[in-house]
Structure formats: C-alpha cells, structure tokens
Amino acid sequence: MISFSPLWKTMKEKKATTYTLRREEKISSSTIKRLKNNESVSTNTIDTLCQILKCGICDIMEIIPDEAGQGDA
C-alpha cells in the first residue's frame, strides 16, 4: 500500500497548507482528498508536489508492505 503520510509531515515542515496547494499550484480539492485517503494519484501530481515543496518522492510517499504479501518471494 502507498501511504502519503510523509506528505503531511513535509507540508508541516515547509509551512504549506492544502489551501496553498489548491490556490497557487492548482492541485484540485478532489486530488487532495485522494491523497488524504491514500488513494492513487498520477505521477504528474507527485511531480508537481515535489516541485512545490522542493523535495524528493520519499518526502511525499512511502510504501507499506501488505500483511498478506509477506513471505511471498
């Protein structure tokens, strides 16, 4: 599963808000909702967030292994 919890930490550190993302960079409110719910977003969105926050992908998202996937290799 992909988690966007690093995004919220990065935004807090950079003093950015969801309003800032919507107003200045035109990230839609529906995209912000998808991020909050750890739903899929486009790579363009990830790229835009990295540019806005001047950070890397690992500052935006992380992969959390599925419990069922453990032991399969």
N, CA, C and O atoms as a GROMACS GRO file, in nm:
protein
  292
    1MET      N    1   0.084  -0.118   0.000
    1MET     CA    2   0.000   0.000   0.000
    1MET      C    3   0.089   0.124   0.000
    1MET      O    4   0.193   0.126   0.065
    2ILE      N    5   0.048   0.224  -0.071
    2ILE     CA    6   0.120   0.351  -0.071
    2ILE      C    7   0.054   0.443   0.030
    2ILE      O    8  -0.068   0.457   0.034
    3SER      N    9   0.136   0.505   0.113
    3SER     CA   10   0.089   0.599   0.213
    3SER      C   11   0.145   0.737   0.182
    3SER      O   12   0.262   0.751   0.147
    4PHE      N   13   0.061   0.837   0.195
    4PHE     CA   14   0.104   0.974   0.174
    4PHE      C   15   0.129   1.046   0.306
    4PHE      O   16   0.132   1.169   0.308
    5SER      N   17   0.147   0.972   0.415
    5SER     CA   18   0.172   1.037   0.544
    5SER      C   19   0.299   1.123   0.544
    5SER      O   20   0.302   1.226   0.612
    6PRO      N   21   0.405   1.085   0.469
    6PRO     CA   22   0.521   1.176   0.464
    6PRO      C   23   0.488   1.313   0.404
    6PRO      O   24   0.550   1.413   0.439
    7LEU      N   25   0.389   1.318   0.315
    7LEU     CA   26   0.349   1.445   0.255
    7LEU      C   27   0.305   1.544   0.361
    7LEU      O   28   0.345   1.660   0.360
    8TRP      N   29   0.222   1.498   0.454
    8TRP     CA   30   0.167   1.588   0.555
    8TRP      C   31   0.276   1.636   0.650
    8TRP      O   32   0.272   1.750   0.697
    9LYS      N   33   0.374   1.551   0.680
    9LYS     CA   34   0.488   1.592   0.762
    9LYS      C   35   0.572   1.696   0.688
    9LYS      O   36   0.613   1.796   0.746
   10THR      N   37   0.596   1.672   0.560
   10THR     CA   38   0.676   1.764   0.479
   10THR      C   39   0.604   1.898   0.468
   10THR      O   40   0.668   2.003   0.479
   11MET      N   41   0.475   1.895   0.445
   11MET     CA   42   0.399   2.020   0.434
   11MET      C   43   0.407   2.099   0.564
   11MET      O   44   0.421   2.221   0.561
   12LYS      N   45   0.398   2.030   0.676
   12LYS     CA   46   0.405   2.098   0.806
   12LYS      C   47   0.542   2.163   0.824
   12LYS      O   48   0.551   2.278   0.868
   13GLU      N   49   0.648   2.091   0.789
   13GLU     CA   50   0.784   2.145   0.799
   13GLU      C   51   0.803   2.267   0.710
   13GLU      O   52   0.873   2.362   0.746
   14LYS      N   53   0.741   2.263   0.592
   14LYS     CA   54   0.758   2.372   0.495
   14LYS      C   55   0.652   2.480   0.511
   14LYS      O   56   0.648   2.577   0.435
   15LYS      N   57   0.565   2.463   0.612
   15LYS     CA   58   0.457   2.559   0.640
   15LYS      C   59   0.366   2.579   0.517
   15LYS      O   60   0.324   2.691   0.487
   16ALA      N   61   0.337   2.470   0.450
   16ALA     CA   62   0.245   2.471   0.336
   16ALA      C   63   0.112   2.410   0.381
   16ALA      O   64   0.109   2.321   0.465
   17THR      N   65   0.005   2.459   0.325
   17THR     CA   66  -0.128   2.409   0.357
   17THR      C   67  -0.195   2.355   0.230
   17THR      O   68  -0.148   2.378   0.119
   18THR      N   69  -0.304   2.284   0.249
   18THR     CA   70  -0.378   2.236   0.132
   18THR      C   71  -0.434   2.355   0.054
   18THR      O   72  -0.446   2.349  -0.069
   19TYR      N   73  -0.467   2.462   0.124
   19TYR     CA   74  -0.514   2.582   0.054
   19TYR      C   75  -0.406   2.636  -0.038
   19TYR      O   76  -0.434   2.678  -0.150
   20THR      N   77  -0.282   2.635   0.010
   20THR     CA   78  -0.169   2.680  -0.072
   20THR      C   79  -0.159   2.596  -0.199
   20THR      O   80  -0.141   2.649  -0.308
   21LEU      N   81  -0.171   2.464  -0.184
   21LEU     CA   82  -0.162   2.375  -0.300
   21LEU      C   83  -0.274   2.403  -0.400
   21LEU      O   84  -0.250   2.406  -0.521
   22ARG      N   85  -0.395   2.424  -0.349
   22ARG     CA   86  -0.509   2.450  -0.439
   22ARG      C   87  -0.497   2.585  -0.506
   22ARG      O   88  -0.518   2.596  -0.627
   23ARG      N   89  -0.463   2.687  -0.430
   23ARG     CA   90  -0.462   2.824  -0.482
   23ARG      C   91  -0.345   2.848  -0.576
   23ARG      O   92  -0.365   2.894  -0.689
   24GLU      N   93  -0.225   2.819  -0.531
   24GLU     CA   94  -0.107   2.856  -0.608
   24GLU      C   95  -0.072   2.756  -0.718
   24GLU      O   96  -0.028   2.795  -0.826
   25GLU      N   97  -0.091   2.631  -0.692
   25GLU     CA   98  -0.044   2.530  -0.787
   25GLU      C   99  -0.158   2.455  -0.855
   25GLU      O  100  -0.135   2.368  -0.939
   26LYS      N  101  -0.279   2.490  -0.818
   26LYS     CA  102  -0.397   2.432  -0.882
   26LYS      C  103  -0.407   2.281  -0.866
   26LYS      O  104  -0.446   2.210  -0.959
   27ILE      N  105  -0.371   2.231  -0.746
   27ILE     CA  106  -0.399   2.092  -0.712
   27ILE      C  107  -0.547   2.091  -0.671
   27ILE      O  108  -0.587   2.164  -0.581
   28SER      N  109  -0.625   2.009  -0.735
   28SER     CA  110  -0.770   2.012  -0.711
   28SER      C  111  -0.804   1.958  -0.572
   28SER      O  112  -0.729   1.880  -0.514
   29SER      N  113  -0.918   2.000  -0.522
   29SER     CA  114  -0.963   1.952  -0.391
   29SER      C  115  -0.989   1.802  -0.396
   29SER      O  116  -0.973   1.733  -0.295
   30SER      N  117  -1.031   1.750  -0.511
   30SER     CA  118  -1.054   1.605  -0.522
   30SER      C  119  -0.921   1.529  -0.515
   30SER      O  120  -0.916   1.419  -0.460
   31THR      N  121  -0.815   1.586  -0.570
   31THR     CA  122  -0.683   1.523  -0.562
   31THR      C  123  -0.633   1.526  -0.418
   31THR      O  124  -0.576   1.427  -0.371
   32ILE      N  125  -0.654   1.635  -0.348
   32ILE     CA  126  -0.615   1.643  -0.207
   32ILE      C  127  -0.691   1.539  -0.126
   32ILE      O  128  -0.635   1.477  -0.036
   33LYS      N  129  -0.818   1.522  -0.157
   33LYS     CA  130  -0.897   1.420  -0.087
   33LYS      C  131  -0.840   1.281  -0.114
   33LYS      O  132  -0.832   1.199  -0.022
   34ARG      N  133  -0.800   1.254  -0.237
   34ARG     CA  134  -0.740   1.124  -0.271
   34ARG      C  135  -0.610   1.104  -0.194
   34ARG      O  136  -0.583   0.994  -0.145
   35LEU      N  137  -0.529   1.209  -0.182
   35LEU     CA  138  -0.405   1.200  -0.106
   35LEU      C  139  -0.433   1.169   0.041
   35LEU      O  140  -0.366   1.086   0.102
   36LYS      N  141  -0.532   1.237   0.097
   36LYS     CA  142  -0.567   1.215   0.238
   36LYS      C  143  -0.615   1.073   0.264
   36LYS      O  144  -0.596   1.019   0.373
   37ASN      N  145  -0.676   1.012   0.163
   37ASN     CA  146  -0.729   0.876   0.176
   37ASN      C  147  -0.633   0.769   0.122
   37ASN      O  148  -0.671   0.653   0.107
   38ASN      N  149  -0.510   0.810   0.092
   38ASN     CA  150  -0.409   0.717   0.038
   38ASN      C  151  -0.457   0.645  -0.087
   38ASN      O  152  -0.429   0.527  -0.106
   39GLU      N  153  -0.529   0.717  -0.172
   39GLU     CA  154  -0.576   0.662  -0.298
   39GLU      C  155  -0.476   0.699  -0.408
   39GLU      O  156  -0.389   0.784  -0.387
   40SER      N  157  -0.490   0.638  -0.523
   40SER     CA  158  -0.394   0.662  -0.631
   40SER      C  159  -0.407   0.803  -0.688
   40SER      O  160  -0.516   0.859  -0.698
   41VAL      N  161  -0.291   0.859  -0.724
   41VAL     CA  162  -0.284   0.987  -0.794
   41VAL      C  163  -0.183   0.970  -0.907
   41VAL      O  164  -0.105   0.874  -0.907
   42SER      N  165  -0.184   1.060  -1.000
   42SER     CA  166  -0.096   1.048  -1.117
   42SER      C  167   0.049   1.083  -1.081
   42SER      O  168   0.075   1.150  -0.981
   43THR      N  169   0.139   1.036  -1.163
   43THR     CA  170   0.279   1.071  -1.144
   43THR      C  171   0.300   1.221  -1.167
   43THR      O  172   0.392   1.280  -1.111
   44ASN      N  173   0.216   1.281  -1.249
   44ASN     CA  174   0.223   1.427  -1.268
   44ASN      C  175   0.194   1.499  -1.138
   44ASN      O  176   0.258   1.600  -1.106
   45THR      N  177   0.098   1.448  -1.062
   45THR     CA  178   0.065   1.507  -0.932
   45THR      C  179   0.183   1.494  -0.836
   45THR      O  180   0.218   1.590  -0.767
   46ILE      N  181   0.245   1.377  -0.833
   46ILE     CA  182   0.362   1.355  -0.747
   46ILE      C  183   0.473   1.451  -0.787
   46ILE      O  184   0.536   1.512  -0.701
   47ASP      N  185   0.497   1.465  -0.916
   47ASP     CA  186   0.599   1.557  -0.966
   47ASP      C  187   0.570   1.700  -0.924
   47ASP      O  188   0.659   1.772  -0.879
   48THR      N  189   0.445   1.742  -0.939
   48THR     CA  190   0.405   1.878  -0.902
   48THR      C  191   0.426   1.901  -0.753
   48THR      O  192   0.478   2.006  -0.713
   49LEU      N  193   0.388   1.804  -0.670
   49LEU     CA  194   0.406   1.818  -0.526
   49LEU      C  195   0.555   1.830  -0.491
   49LEU      O  196   0.592   1.912  -0.407
   50CYS      N  197   0.639   1.750  -0.554
   50CYS     CA  198   0.783   1.757  -0.529
   50CYS      C  199   0.838   1.894  -0.568
   50CYS      O  200   0.924   1.948  -0.499
   51GLN      N  201   0.790   1.948  -0.678
   51GLN     CA  202   0.836   2.080  -0.722
   51GLN      C  203   0.788   2.190  -0.627
   51GLN      O  204   0.865   2.280  -0.592
   52ILE      N  205   0.661   2.183  -0.587
   52ILE     CA  206   0.606   2.284  -0.496
   52ILE      C  207   0.683   2.285  -0.365
   52ILE      O  208   0.721   2.391  -0.315
   53LEU      N  209   0.706   2.166  -0.310
   53LEU     CA  210   0.767   2.154  -0.178
   53LEU      C  211   0.919   2.144  -0.183
   53LEU      O  212   0.986   2.140  -0.080
   54LYS      N  213   0.974   2.142  -0.305
   54LYS     CA  214   1.119   2.132  -0.324
   54LYS      C  215   1.176   2.015  -0.242
   54LYS      O  216   1.260   2.032  -0.155
   55CYS      N  217   1.124   1.896  -0.275
   55CYS     CA  218   1.163   1.776  -0.201
   55CYS      C  219   1.165   1.656  -0.295
   55CYS      O  220   1.132   1.668  -0.413
   56GLY      N  221   1.202   1.542  -0.242
   56GLY     CA  222   1.204   1.419  -0.319
   56GLY      C  223   1.079   1.336  -0.298
   56GLY      O  224   0.996   1.367  -0.213
   57ILE      N  225   1.067   1.231  -0.376
   57ILE     CA  226   0.950   1.143  -0.369
   57ILE      C  227   0.934   1.082  -0.230
   57ILE      O  228   0.822   1.068  -0.181
   58CYS      N  229   1.045   1.047  -0.166
   58CYS     CA  230   1.036   0.986  -0.033
   58CYS      C  231   0.981   1.083   0.071
   58CYS      O  232   0.940   1.040   0.179
   59ASP      N  233   0.981   1.213   0.041
   59ASP     CA  234   0.922   1.312   0.130
   59ASP      C  235   0.772   1.328   0.106
   59ASP      O  236   0.704   1.400   0.179
   60ILE      N  237   0.721   1.260   0.004
   60ILE     CA  238   0.580   1.269  -0.035
   60ILE      C  239   0.505   1.140  -0.004
   60ILE      O  240   0.390   1.142   0.042
   61MET      N  241   0.570   1.027  -0.029
   61MET     CA  242   0.500   0.899  -0.015
   61MET      C  243   0.595   0.789   0.030
   61MET      O  244   0.717   0.801   0.019
   62GLU      N  245   0.536   0.681   0.083
   62GLU     CA  246   0.613   0.564   0.123
   62GLU      C  247   0.531   0.440   0.092
   62GLU      O  248   0.408   0.445   0.083
   63ILE      N  249   0.600   0.329   0.078
   63ILE     CA  250   0.532   0.202   0.053
   63ILE      C  251   0.528   0.124   0.184
   63ILE      O  252   0.630   0.104   0.250
   64ILE      N  253   0.409   0.082   0.219
   64ILE     CA  254   0.390  -0.002   0.338
   64ILE      C  255   0.352  -0.140   0.288
   64ILE      O  256   0.249  -0.156   0.223
   65PRO      N  257   0.435  -0.242   0.317
   65PRO     CA  258   0.407  -0.377   0.267
   65PRO      C  259   0.273  -0.429   0.320
   65PRO      O  260   0.235  -0.406   0.434
   66ASP      N  261   0.203  -0.500   0.232
   66ASP     CA  262   0.078  -0.564   0.271
   66ASP      C  263   0.109  -0.682   0.362
   66ASP      O  264   0.207  -0.752   0.340
   67GLU      N  265   0.027  -0.704   0.461
   67GLU     CA  266   0.044  -0.818   0.551
   67GLU      C  267   0.038  -0.949   0.472
   67GLU      O  268   0.117  -1.040   0.497
   68ALA      N  269  -0.055  -0.959   0.379
   68ALA     CA  270  -0.074  -1.083   0.303
   68ALA      C  271   0.043  -1.111   0.210
   68ALA      O  272   0.067  -1.227   0.175
   69GLY      N  273   0.117  -1.006   0.171
   69GLY     CA  274   0.228  -1.022   0.079
   69GLY      C  275   0.356  -1.070   0.144
   69GLY      O  276   0.451  -1.106   0.075
   70GLN      N  277   0.361  -1.070   0.275
   70GLN     CA  278   0.483  -1.112   0.345
   70GLN      C  279   0.503  -1.263   0.327
   70GLN      O  280   0.408  -1.341   0.334
   71GLY      N  281   0.625  -1.301   0.303
   71GLY     CA  282   0.657  -1.440   0.285
   71GLY      C  283   0.649  -1.487   0.142
   71GLY      O  284   0.695  -1.596   0.109
   72ASP      N  285   0.590  -1.405   0.054
   72ASP     CA  286   0.584  -1.438  -0.088
   72ASP      C  287   0.708  -1.382  -0.155
   72ASP      O  288   0.730  -1.261  -0.155
   73ALA      N  289   0.789  -1.469  -0.212
   73ALA     CA  290   0.905  -1.418  -0.285
   73ALA      C  291   0.960  -1.525  -0.375
   73ALA      O  292   1.058  -1.501  -0.446
   0.00000   0.00000   0.00000
